[in-house]
Amino acid sequence: MTRSILRIGLGVGPSAAPMSRSLRGLDWLNFFVANFQSGFGPFISVYLTGVGWTQGAIGVALSAGTVAAMLGQVPGGALVDAVCSKRAAGAAAIAAIIASALLIALWPALFPIALAEILHSFASSVLGPAIAALSLAVVGRGAFGERLGRNARYLAIGNAVAAGLMGTFGYYIGERAIFLLTAALGIPALAALNMIHDASLARPKLLSPKPISAKPDGTGRSWRWLTDRRLLTYCACVALFQLANAAMLPIAAGMVTTRAGSEASLVIAACIVAPQAVTAVISPWAGRAAEGWGRRPILLLGFGALPIRGMLFAGVADPYLMIPIQLLDGFSAAALGVLTALIIADITGDSGHYTTALGVVGLAIGGGATLSTTGAGLVADHFGSAATFLSLAAVGLCAAGLVWGLMPETKPASDAVNT
Amino acid sequence: MPRIRSLGLSFVGVGTIIGGALSLGVAAAQAPSSGPTKQSMGEAELKGASLDYFPRDRLFRILGKDVLSAKGENMGRIVDVLFDETGQPHAAVIDFGGFLGVGTRKIAVSWSALRFDLGEKKNVIALDLGRDQLKAAPEYKYTGSDKPIPVVAQPQSAPHESNPDSGR
């Protein structure tokens, strides 16, 4: 790993020292940012239950967040495209997430919580694209896959550490402390962001829209990516993937609760943390392989793991076996975590709409995930959990088939990609 | 405009009647209890309703309260209370199990299996059912189904020993 940093550091950047500092900054940024994502997941309903909220009110607040997350994806990405400094966009998003975590911890009433959820959703839809754009600006196109692999590695490590910290804090100190911890971890996230040389300012051609005046007809060439068949196909692939994927862990965890004894919570914790370890180990390899062999093989690996996971869940009754099956999720997370940002960079090229396109994909991912829990819940009510896993596996197989049959290789033909 | 005003007037009337009935009911129900302290307040302010003050340790919220089994296992939190047509609580819905909210299941348990008289421990409620008795129970769902509601109760044979503290 160290070798590869040095190579990038000596090979590309303006000078070695600031470059390696930027790369370390990106590592730590991804590590600390992971905590923001897990800090607002299903856990917030546990916290709100603990402060005496009714289920209906919790549903309203969480729905506000879900709707905002969907509505925010494309505008969030477009915002990152529009601003010159991607680092400033990231800093503003982190500040907003700190504010929303404090709001949740200190003022658990309906309006502030709904506001915090909306703020957090919109900030997240800015933060992800901002980190991708900043990474691209720092390392350039040639080393982007490898960089995304490292981003995914540190995000996974951060996710695992965050789950452990949250479990510990929640158990020994109280659930409010978790949101205070989340807010506090925003400070090192900002510090890590500050370590990164804001290369986006030096590469306006790579990451910002071309002047509108260059396209008097209004339908400028730079928007052609929006109807690019590869983008639409990829959106369909990831939407189907999430439709099959998002409900799988919650349903499997529910089965663990039903079948395991007092250790059920630990088994579920292992189901959450173990795949992160797989992602952390293989992501850098996935990034390098995507640059070497191309995007398609890695994509097929990630999509292929999903239907296998669904079928294994359907056939296994022992709650402990859920942990090794869930390891397959680590392969999918690594592949999609690295390849989404990479493929979209391939497709949008130098149109200047990189993060807007990332927002479009984010919308497809969010739509699939939202439908997944609802749909799987309906199937589970009527036909039981084995049938639900088989249905999810079938959808996952369709997603993999779509990648196999329709998704073209997006890796630029020539290896002499300039940065 | 006149219609709106008449509606408003009728609401005031209904409100007064309900308020009066409520104050009578509350006074009748609480007459034998020695706990609450009556404090005289201007009748005009409360429109004839009576006002009682209870000691802090006499009344408590129930939503979000932790439920412990007899063995001290954490069984989850109360997220809802189900009433029957006589207005009596019949079951409590507990958010059971899971880790950080992943894998939790809502399970309805019989109200008679809950104990509220734990003496010193005011913040927890005890349940006469263990983890192993609850974990395989069918999930409680409020919406989206007209199936019967599954409620877990303790075995009929189990003696319901009275707590010496309960008559307080």
Boltz contact constraints between the chains, C-beta under 6 A:
constraints:
  - contact:
      token1: [A, 42]
      token2: [B, 101]
      max_distance: 6.0
  - contact:
      token1: [A, 42]
      token2: [B, 102]
      max_distance: 6.0
  - contact:
      token1: [A, 43]
      token2: [B, 100]
      max_distance: 6.0
  - contact:
      token1: [A, 43]
      token2: [B, 101]
      max_distance: 6.0
  - contact:
      token1: [A, 45]
      token2: [B, 101]
      max_distance: 6.0
  - contact:
      token1: [A, 46]
      token2: [B, 101]
      max_distance: 6.0
  - contact:
      token1: [A, 49]
      token2: [B, 64]
      max_distance: 6.0
  - contact:
      token1: [A, 49]
      token2: [B, 77]
      max_distance: 6.0
  - contact:
      token1: [A, 49]
      token2: [B, 79]
      max_distance: 6.0
  - contact:
      token1: [A, 50]
      token2: [B, 64]
      max_distance: 6.0
  - contact:
      token1: [A, 52]
      token2: [B, 61]
      max_distance: 6.0
  - contact:
      token1: [A, 52]
      token2: [B, 63]
      max_distance: 6.0
  - contact:
      token1: [A, 52]
      token2: [B, 64]
      max_distance: 6.0
  - contact:
      token1: [A, 55]
      token2: [B, 79]
      max_distance: 6.0
  - contact:
      token1: [A, 166]
      token2: [B, 100]
      max_distance: 6.0
  - contact:
      token1: [A, 253]
      token2: [B, 102]
      max_distance: 6.0
  - contact:
      token1: [A, 253]
      token2: [B, 103]
      max_distance: 6.0
  - contact:
      token1: [A, 254]
      token2: [B, 103]
      max_distance: 6.0
  - contact:
      token1: [A, 254]
      token2: [B, 105]
      max_distance: 6.0
  - contact:
      token1: [A, 256]
      token2: [B, 103]
      max_distance: 6.0
  - contact:
      token1: [A, 257]
      token2: [B, 97]
      max_distance: 6.0
  - contact:
      token1: [A, 257]
      token2: [B, 98]
      max_distance: 6.0
  - contact:
      token1: [A, 257]
      token2: [B, 103]
      max_distance: 6.0
  - contact:
      token1: [A, 257]
      token2: [B, 105]
      max_distance: 6.0
  - contact:
      token1: [A, 258]
      token2: [B, 135]
      max_distance: 6.0
  - contact:
      token1: [A, 258]
      token2: [B, 136]
      max_distance: 6.0
  - contact:
      token1: [A, 262]
      token2: [B, 131]
      max_distance: 6.0
  - contact:
      token1: [A, 264]
      token2: [B, 97]
      max_distance: 6.0
  - contact:
      token1: [A, 265]
      token2: [B, 99]
      max_distance: 6.0
  - contact:
      token1: [A, 268]
      token2: [B, 99]
      max_distance: 6.0
  - contact:
      token1: [A, 268]
      token2: [B, 102]
      max_distance: 6.0
  - contact:
      token1: [A, 268]
      token2: [B, 103]
      max_distance: 6.0
  - contact:
      token1: [A, 269]
      token2: [B, 99]
      max_distance: 6.0
